[in-house]
């Protein structure tokens, strides 16, 4: 007895939304872990990172990607 049921097909907009959601989540997680690790290194070994790299750039990336992740998660709950 084989029963064939039509599986719902994801539209291209749903696939794009899913891709953007996953991409922003990964960027947020990666930038947050990197920022916290570099900040910790900079505090333990004074000016170890800040002599070569401005951590505020990474902080801006982390905040923007966190905001986008939050907005996309809320939008997913509404669908």
Backbone bond lengths (Angstrom), bond angles and torsions (degrees), N, CA, C in turn:
res aa  C-N    CA-C-N  psi(-1)  N-CA   C-N-CA  omega(-1)  CA-C   N-CA-C  phi
1 X - - - 1.438 - - 1.526 108.84 -
2 X 1.288 115.64 103.28 1.459 118.75 176.31 1.520 108.59 -105.68
3 X 1.246 113.92 129.48 1.453 119.66 -177.74 1.523 107.36 -115.91
4 X 1.307 116.62 121.92 1.459 120.34 -178.95 1.517 109.28 -101.12
5 X 1.297 113.78 125.56 1.456 119.79 177.88 1.515 107.82 -121.51
6 X 1.278 114.89 143.14 1.462 119.74 178.34 1.522 108.77 -77.38
7 X 1.328 114.96 121.84 1.455 119.43 177.64 1.518 108.44 -86.42
8 X 1.316 116.38 140.74 1.467 118.13 178.74 1.527 110.13 -65.39
9 X 1.308 115.18 133.67 1.453 121.65 -179.63 1.524 108.15 -96.89
10 X 1.323 115.01 132.30 1.465 119.65 179.04 1.522 109.07 -74.33
11 X 1.301 116.20 132.26 1.455 120.11 177.44 1.520 108.99 -76.28
12 X 1.309 116.01 166.46 1.453 119.84 -178.14 1.527 111.40 -65.77
13 X 1.325 117.74 -33.13 1.464 119.43 178.41 1.528 110.96 -69.55
14 X 1.338 117.15 -35.07 1.454 119.83 176.59 1.517 110.72 -68.80
15 X 1.319 117.32 -38.56 1.457 121.30 178.42 1.522 110.53 -66.67
16 X 1.324 116.91 -41.47 1.462 120.81 178.17 1.526 110.21 -65.13
17 X 1.317 117.24 -41.62 1.463 121.66 178.73 1.523 110.18 -62.32
18 X 1.324 116.92 -44.81 1.462 121.55 178.65 1.519 110.47 -61.65
19 X 1.343 117.42 -43.17 1.458 122.05 179.40 1.521 110.87 -62.79
20 X 1.331 117.84 -46.18 1.464 121.33 179.65 1.527 111.29 -63.93
21 X 1.318 116.83 -37.81 1.455 121.31 178.16 1.526 110.12 -62.30
22 X 1.312 116.84 -49.03 1.466 120.94 -179.51 1.523 111.42 -65.46
23 X 1.331 117.06 -39.79 1.458 121.36 -179.75 1.526 111.20 -63.66
24 X 1.333 116.82 -46.98 1.469 118.92 -179.57 1.528 111.60 -67.50
25 X 1.327 117.57 -34.28 1.469 119.94 175.90 1.520 110.90 -61.89
26 X 1.335 116.69 -45.70 1.461 120.52 -178.92 1.526 111.99 -67.01
27 X 1.323 116.80 -40.25 1.468 119.95 177.42 1.523 109.88 -63.52
28 X 1.325 116.84 -42.65 1.465 120.43 -179.88 1.521 111.21 -63.17
29 X 1.316 117.57 -49.04 1.463 120.99 -178.19 1.531 110.13 -62.43
30 X 1.323 116.69 -45.56 1.469 120.48 -178.94 1.518 111.82 -64.03
31 X 1.320 116.79 -45.47 1.466 119.46 -178.29 1.523 111.30 -69.46
32 X 1.328 118.20 -34.92 1.459 120.85 178.95 1.529 111.02 -66.53
33 X 1.318 116.80 -47.18 1.466 120.39 179.83 1.525 110.18 -64.02
34 X 1.320 116.89 -42.26 1.464 120.49 178.50 1.517 111.35 -63.52
35 X 1.329 116.85 -45.34 1.463 120.89 179.65 1.526 111.17 -60.48
36 X 1.327 116.65 -48.30 1.459 119.61 -178.30 1.524 111.73 -64.83
37 X 1.330 116.74 -39.36 1.464 120.10 178.04 1.517 112.26 -64.84
38 X 1.328 116.66 -45.22 1.461 120.10 179.23 1.528 111.63 -68.04
39 X 1.324 116.67 -36.72 1.464 120.09 177.16 1.522 110.59 -64.15
40 X 1.315 117.05 -41.83 1.458 121.42 177.63 1.525 110.73 -62.49
41 X 1.329 116.73 -45.56 1.461 120.21 177.23 1.525 111.52 -60.61
42 X 1.315 116.46 -39.78 1.459 121.06 -178.60 1.526 111.27 -68.49
43 X 1.323 117.11 -32.22 1.466 119.86 179.28 1.532 111.70 -79.85
44 X 1.333 116.82 -36.12 1.468 119.87 179.57 1.529 110.47 -70.93
45 X 1.334 115.67 -52.35 1.459 121.47 178.21 1.525 107.08 -106.11
46 X 1.292 116.32 101.54 1.460 122.22 -170.97 1.524 112.66 -51.54
47 X 1.333 115.84 125.69 1.472 125.13 178.83 1.530 113.40 59.63
48 X 1.318 117.30 25.23 1.457 121.24 179.63 1.522 111.23 -65.62
49 X 1.313 116.95 -38.32 1.463 122.23 -179.52 1.519 111.10 -100.90
50 X 1.311 116.86 -41.87 1.461 120.47 -172.06 1.527 113.79 -67.16
51 X 1.324 118.57 -16.24 1.464 120.19 174.08 1.525 111.40 -69.43
52 X 1.322 117.54 -24.21 1.461 122.07 -173.48 1.523 114.09 -116.28
53 X 1.323 117.40 -22.85 1.463 120.86 -173.07 1.519 109.50 -146.90
54 X 1.323 116.00 136.89 1.462 121.33 178.39 1.531 108.93 -87.34
55 X 1.321 116.00 112.30 1.465 120.56 -176.98 1.520 113.21 -67.49
56 X 1.320 118.15 -18.28 1.462 119.67 179.88 1.533 111.27 -66.42
57 X 1.331 117.54 -27.24 1.475 120.83 175.74 1.526 109.61 -63.33
58 X 1.310 115.91 -46.79 1.466 120.29 179.45 1.525 110.94 -67.88
59 X 1.317 116.90 -33.20 1.463 120.03 177.16 1.525 111.03 -64.19
60 X 1.323 117.68 -40.74 1.470 121.61 178.08 1.530 110.16 -63.15
61 X 1.337 117.14 -44.00 1.471 120.77 177.70 1.522 110.09 -60.83
62 X 1.321 116.86 -42.60 1.468 121.58 179.93 1.528 111.31 -63.48
63 X 1.317 116.85 -44.33 1.467 120.03 -179.23 1.526 112.20 -66.73
64 X 1.330 117.02 -43.23 1.468 120.15 -179.90 1.524 110.78 -65.55
65 X 1.333 116.86 -45.51 1.468 118.70 -179.90 1.528 111.04 -67.92
66 X 1.318 117.79 -32.81 1.473 120.43 175.81 1.512 111.77 -66.46
67 X 1.323 116.10 -40.19 1.464 120.35 177.35 1.531 110.79 -64.32
68 X 1.320 116.42 -45.41 1.472 119.98 178.68 1.528 111.29 -63.64
69 X 1.330 116.90 -40.45 1.463 120.27 177.61 1.521 110.63 -61.17
70 X 1.308 116.22 -43.36 1.464 121.01 179.19 1.527 111.49 -63.77
71 X 1.316 116.62 -43.49 1.467 119.99 179.67 1.523 111.77 -65.94
72 X 1.312 117.25 -40.36 1.464 120.09 -179.53 1.520 111.24 -70.89
73 X 1.307 118.24 -34.06 1.468 120.39 176.96 1.524 110.41 -66.83
74 X 1.322 118.19 -42.81 1.454 120.69 178.60 1.521 110.86 -64.53
75 X 1.318 115.80 -38.47 1.456 119.59 179.41 1.528 111.17 -66.29
76 X 1.320 117.27 -34.01 1.462 120.52 177.60 1.524 111.40 -65.13
77 X 1.327 117.75 -37.58 1.455 120.89 -179.30 1.525 111.55 -67.55
78 X 1.321 116.69 -27.17 1.464 120.74 -179.43 1.519 112.56 -78.61
79 X 1.319 118.49 -17.47 1.469 120.88 -177.95 1.487 110.81 -84.56
